[in-house]
Amino acid sequence: MNSPTLLLLRGLPGSGKSTLAKILSRDGKYPVFSVDDFFTNAATGEYKFEFDKNHVAYKQCQENTKAEMKKGTDLILVDNTFTLEWEIEPYVRMAAEFNYQIFVTTVEKYHNGDNIHAIPDEQIRKMGEKYKVKLF
């Protein structure tokens, strides 16, 4: 790679963002961060979402990403839904600050997998309605 890269993987729950991030991390060679990390018990792997702490989870994900950028890590992956522009903006600013090239990749669901967080289909449909893609 010519310059360090920040890759944001975005998509609706169940699209395969975390699975793709794991593949691209090359068995942990490159760090992967997600808002879900905050709600996942490291010892048991149990996921427990708490809406009132969501802002803290977003902040932690951003701080973890920034810490890796300060180190100059070649490739950093972040997998979140990123359905709204404000969720992406802090990463764009950090990439500029630390001279990272940034790519935003949308992961689409072409498989029969379910979202691991048991988010109801109706909620996912609502998220999809707000989802915007920036092509230029």
C-alpha positions, 0 to 999 in steps of 0.5 A: 500500500502506498499510504495508510488506508481506512476502510469503512464497511457499511450496510444493514444488519445481517449484510455481512460487514463483520464477516468481511472485516474479519476476512480482510483483517488477515487473521487479525493482522489489521485491526477491526473496530465496530460499535458492536465491540462496546456491547459485546462481552469479550469473555462470553461473546454475548451481545447486549445492546443498550440504546442509552449507551450508544453514543458512548459506543460510537465514541469508543469506536472512533477513539480506537480508530484514532489511536491506530491512526496515531500509530500509523497502522497500514490498514484499519477496518471499521464495520458499522451500519453507517446508515447516516452521514453524521456517522461517517463524518468523524472518520473522514475528518480523522483520515484527513488529519492523519493522511489516510486514504479512506474508502467507504464500501457498502456490503449488500446482503446476497446471502441467506444469513440473519443479523446476529443481533435479532433486529426485527425486519421492520426496524431493518427496513426503516434503517434501509429507508434512511440509507444514502449512498454518496456516489460523487 
